[in-house]
Every structure is written in C-alpha cells, then in structure tokens.
Amino acid sequence: MSSVTVRVPAKVNVQLSVGPLREDGYHDLVNVFHAVSIFDEVMAKESESITVSVKGKWSDQVPVDDSNLAIRAARALAKHAGRTYGADLIIQKDIPVAGGMAGGSADAAGALIACNELWGLGLPFDDLMEIAGDLGSDVPFSLLGGTAVGTGRGEQLSELPTGGTFHWVFALANGGLSTASVYAECDRLRAAEAAEVPWPQLNDSLLEALGTGDAYALGSHLSNDLQPAALNLRPELGPTLDAGRQHGALGAIVSGSGPTCAFLAIDALHARDLALSLTTTGAAHTAV
C-alpha cells in the first residue's frame, strides 16, 4: 500500500494522583485515562525519509523538526525493526496543542500504527506498546484507547470497564502549558507546604461510577493533583472552572497538565448548552 491513515483520540484524566518525586525525576502515578471523541488523523505515505507536516487547527504550534513525537515514533519503530524506512507523516490536527489532552502522544501512537502497516512489519501490539512506553508516559494509552488506569509513570496500563456514555465539554485556553513546568510547580508547592506526599491510590468510587455509567457520581469524584499547579501558573483557569460549575456541570477539572478545562455534562443537550454558555459569557475562548 502507498499510504495508511489512522484516527487517534484525545484523552481526559478523570483521576490523576501524583506521588512523591522519585530519584529519576519522575513521579509514581495513578492516572485514569478516558478517551474522548476529539481526534487527530495521521497519514503515513511512502517516502525515502521520515518527515512530518501538520494541517488544521493549531498547526502553526506543532514542531516539524526532530522534536516532533510522531517523527520520533516512526524512527523508533524503524530502529526496532532493524531496517531503514521512510514515511511522510501528514497530521490533521484537531486535538489542542499543549492542552493536557495528549495530542502529541496521540500523533506518536498514530505514527506507530500507520508505519507498522505501511512498512508491512506486522509487529504485534505488545511490541508497539513497548516502543510507546519509551516515547512517553501517555503514548501507550493513546495506542490502547477506551478507559484505563495507568500506574508507574502512567505507562503500565490496565483496561477499565465503562457503562453508558459520558458527555464532555472542553474549554480551550489561549496558549499552552508545558507538562514539565506544571510538574515542577507541583513539586515546588509541595516543598513549600513541607507536608508528606501520600502514595497515590485508585479511587474505588470513581471506578464504580465509570463501570455503572453514573455521570453524577463520576462528576463528584473527578480529581487532579496537578490542578493547583496549573491554576498557579494560569490563574485565569479558576474563573473558567467556576463558570462551568455555575452552568450546571456535574464536574469541572483541569485536564492533565492543562490548560484545557474539562466539564462533565448531564447529556448531549446539556453539553451543547454548556459549551455555548462558556463562550458567550467569555468564560472560555473556545469550547468543544
């Protein structure tokens, strides 16, 4: 085949519990990932070298050099296969950039799947997951999708059952937030408090809400240990979260490292009304 196109979802973290800082600079996490229906498309086309180009929303904010995670994914796959391969990677961008929704990780996962097919490697899913884990903590979930709990750095995944459909609204901010800077701010705030950081634990009530499809219960158990740091770096996110609650959101949370804010709605009609309210009142620049 001459090209392969893969569609990859964004994610929201419905629980993000961050443990103490480890000696290697990472944190042990309990990270409950939930894929949502905002997608990037990654096309891999035959080529003599590995390149990337980006189209669509926020395309001017995505690097197209060697720092691009999709390029790194394709090169890691070729190295794993022990061959020199080429592919032009064309990304149609709809997931916000640096928004805490794993857009870069999604593109890397898309590149792994597309290039595995394009190059006829036939590598099993477990091999792709191993490569994904080396690329970044969120990349394995972008390969897996659905709903899952990640432990370790977030890359050790166990699938979680979910019942029903959950309706989300995402308030997109102007500009992004660096994940590294948010974690650094989290560590700084904790050091200033001089309190012992507990070991992260999975919230059983949240698991039950996911399993039964109970949006009201899920909304009451959303949690993100990075949220105070994100709010400290971007104080304007606080009023956005408050506005979502005032307009009836069942739960309001910063998604991952932010600055995207996620709101759980009652149903599809409420989600549309909530998105409209957030934008017309100026609480959000854009809401989807």
C-alpha positions in Angstrom: 0.0 0.0 0.0 1.2 3.5 -0.7 -0.5 5.3 2.3 -2.2 4.5 5.6 -4.4 6.8 7.6 -5.1 6.3 11.4 -7.5 8.2 13.6 -6.4 8.7 17.2 -8.4 10.1 20.1 -7.6 12.8 22.7 -8.0 11.9 26.4 -9.1 13.4 29.6 -7.8 12.3 33.0 -10.7 11.6 35.4 -8.2 10.9 38.2 -4.6 12.0 38.2 -2.9 11.2 41.5 0.7 12.2 41.7 3.1 10.5 44.2 6.4 11.8 45.6 9.2 12.9 43.3 11.4 9.9 42.5 15.2 9.9 42.2 14.9 9.6 38.4 12.9 12.8 38.3 9.6 11.1 37.6 6.6 10.5 39.9 4.6 7.3 40.5 1.1 7.9 39.3 -2.4 6.6 39.5 -3.7 8.0 36.2 -7.2 7.1 35.0 -7.3 7.9 31.2 -10.6 8.3 29.3 -10.5 8.6 25.5 -12.9 11.2 24.1 -14.2 11.8 20.6 -11.8 14.6 19.5 -9.4 13.1 17.0 -6.2 13.7 15.1 -5.6 11.9 11.8 -2.1 10.7 11.0 -1.4 9.7 7.4 1.8 7.8 6.5 2.8 7.9 2.9 5.6 6.1 1.1 8.9 8.2 1.1 12.6 7.8 1.2 13.0 9.6 4.5 10.9 10.3 7.6 9.3 13.8 7.6 6.2 15.4 9.2 3.8 18.1 8.1 0.8 19.4 10.1 -2.6 20.7 8.8 -5.7 22.1 10.5 -6.2 23.8 13.9 -3.1 24.8 15.8 -0.8 23.5 13.0 1.5 26.6 13.5 2.1 25.5 17.1 3.4 22.0 16.2 7.1 21.5 15.6 8.0 19.7 12.4 11.6 19.0 13.2 13.2 16.1 15.1 11.5 17.1 18.3 8.1 16.1 16.9 6.9 13.0 18.7 5.4 11.4 15.6 8.8 11.5 13.9 10.5 10.1 17.0 7.9 7.3 17.0 8.5 6.4 13.3 12.2 6.4 13.8 11.9 4.2 17.0 9.8 1.8 15.1 12.3 1.5 12.2 15.1 1.0 14.7 13.1 -1.7 16.4 12.7 -3.5 13.1 16.4 -3.1 12.3 15.8 -1.5 8.9 15.9 1.9 7.3 12.4 3.0 6.3 10.8 6.3 5.1 7.4 7.9 5.5 5.9 11.3 5.0 3.7 11.8 8.1 0.8 14.2 7.5 -1.1 15.1 10.7 -4.6 16.6 10.5 -4.7 18.4 13.9 -7.9 18.7 15.9 -6.6 17.9 19.4 -5.4 21.1 21.2 -1.7 21.6 21.4 -0.1 21.6 24.9 -3.6 21.4 26.3 -3.3 18.4 28.6 -5.2 16.1 26.2 -2.3 14.1 24.9 -2.3 15.5 21.3 1.4 14.8 20.8 1.1 11.3 22.3 -1.9 10.6 20.0 0.2 11.6 17.0 3.0 9.3 18.1 0.6 6.4 18.5 -0.9 7.1 15.1 2.5 7.1 13.6 3.3 3.7 15.1 0.2 2.1 13.9 0.3 3.7 10.4 4.0 2.9 9.8 3.7 -0.6 11.1 1.1 -1.1 8.4 2.8 0.9 5.7 6.1 -0.9 6.1 4.4 -4.3 6.3 6.2 -5.0 9.6 3.3 -6.9 11.2 4.7 -6.2 14.7 2.3 -7.4 17.5 0.5 -4.9 19.7 2.8 -5.7 22.7 5.9 -4.6 20.7 4.2 -1.3 19.8 3.3 -0.8 23.4 6.9 -1.3 24.4 8.1 1.3 21.9 5.3 3.6 23.0 6.4 3.4 26.7 9.9 4.5 25.7 8.5 7.6 23.9 6.4 9.0 26.7 4.1 8.2 29.6 0.9 9.0 27.7 1.7 7.3 24.4 0.8 3.7 25.5 -2.8 4.9 26.4 -3.1 6.6 23.0 -2.5 3.2 21.4 -4.9 1.4 23.7 -7.8 3.9 23.9 -11.0 3.3 25.8 -10.7 3.8 29.5 -7.7 2.5 31.5 -5.7 3.1 34.7 -2.0 3.8 34.3 0.5 3.2 37.1 4.3 3.7 37.3 4.9 6.8 35.2 1.4 6.1 33.7 2.6 3.7 31.1 1.7 0.5 32.9 -2.0 0.1 31.8 -5.0 -1.9 32.8 -8.2 -1.6 30.9 -11.3 -0.4 32.9 -14.9 -1.3 32.1 -17.3 1.6 31.5 -21.0 1.7 31.2 -23.1 4.2 29.3 -22.0 7.3 27.5 -20.3 10.3 29.2 -20.7 13.8 27.6 -17.8 16.2 28.0 -17.2 19.9 27.2 -13.7 21.2 26.9 -12.8 24.8 27.3 -9.7 25.6 25.3 -7.3 28.3 26.5 -5.1 30.7 24.5 -1.6 29.3 24.6 -0.5 26.0 26.2 1.2 24.8 29.3 4.4 22.7 29.4 3.8 19.4 31.2 7.3 19.7 32.7 6.7 23.2 34.1 3.4 22.0 35.7 5.1 19.1 37.4 7.9 21.4 38.6 5.4 23.8 40.0 3.6 20.9 41.7 6.8 19.9 43.4 7.6 23.5 44.4 4.2 23.9 46.0 4.5 20.6 47.9 8.0 21.6 49.1 6.7 24.9 50.3 4.0 23.1 52.3 6.6 20.7 53.7 3.8 18.0 54.0 4.4 14.3 53.4 3.1 13.4 49.9 1.0 10.2 50.1 1.3 7.2 47.8 -1.3 7.5 45.0 -4.3 5.3 45.4 -7.1 4.4 42.9 -10.5 5.9 43.8 -12.8 2.9 44.1 -15.9 5.2 44.0 -14.7 6.7 40.7 -14.2 3.2 39.3 -17.8 2.2 40.3 -19.1 5.4 38.6 -17.3 4.6 35.4 -18.5 1.0 35.5 -22.1 1.8 36.0 -22.1 4.9 33.7 -23.2 7.2 36.5 -22.3 10.6 35.3 -23.4 12.3 38.5 -21.2 10.1 40.7 -18.3 10.4 38.3 -18.6 14.2 38.3 -18.3 14.3 42.1 -15.1 12.1 42.1 -13.0 13.9 39.4 -9.6 14.7 40.8 -6.3 16.0 39.5 -3.3 16.6 41.8 -1.7 18.8 39.1 -4.6 21.2 39.2 -3.3 23.6 41.9 0.0 23.9 40.0 -1.8 24.6 36.7 -4.0 27.2 38.4 -1.0 28.8 40.0 0.7 29.2 36.6 -2.6 30.2 34.8 -4.9 31.8 37.4 -7.5 32.6 34.8 -8.4 29.0 34.7 -10.1 29.3 38.1 -12.9 31.5 36.9 -13.4 29.2 33.9 -13.9 26.2 36.2 -16.2 28.2 38.4 -18.3 29.3 35.3 -18.7 25.7 34.2 -20.0 24.7 37.7 -22.4 27.7 37.7 -23.8 26.5 34.4 -24.6 23.0 35.8 -21.5 20.9 35.1 -21.6 17.7 37.1 -17.8 18.0 37.5 -15.1 20.5 36.5 -11.4 19.8 36.3 -8.2 20.8 34.6 -7.4 18.1 32.0 -4.0 16.6 32.8 -1.4 19.3 33.0 -3.8 21.8 31.4 -4.6 24.4 30.4 -7.7 22.8 28.9 -10.6 22.6 31.4 -13.0 19.6 31.2 -16.6 19.7 32.2 -18.8 16.6 32.6 -22.4 17.3 31.3 -25.7 15.6 32.0 -26.4 14.7 28.4 -25.7 15.8 24.8 -28.2 18.7 25.0 -26.7 20.0 28.3 -23.2 19.7 26.8 -24.2 21.9 23.8 -25.8 24.5 26.2 -22.8 24.4 28.5 -20.4 25.0 25.6 -22.5 27.9 24.4 -22.7 29.4 27.8 -19.0 29.3 28.4 -18.2 31.0 25.1 -21.0 33.6 25.1 -20.2 34.8 28.6 -16.4 35.0 27.9 -15.5 32.3 30.4 -13.8 30.3 27.6 -12.1 31.4 24.4 -13.4 28.3 22.6 -15.4 25.3 23.9 -16.0 22.0 22.2 
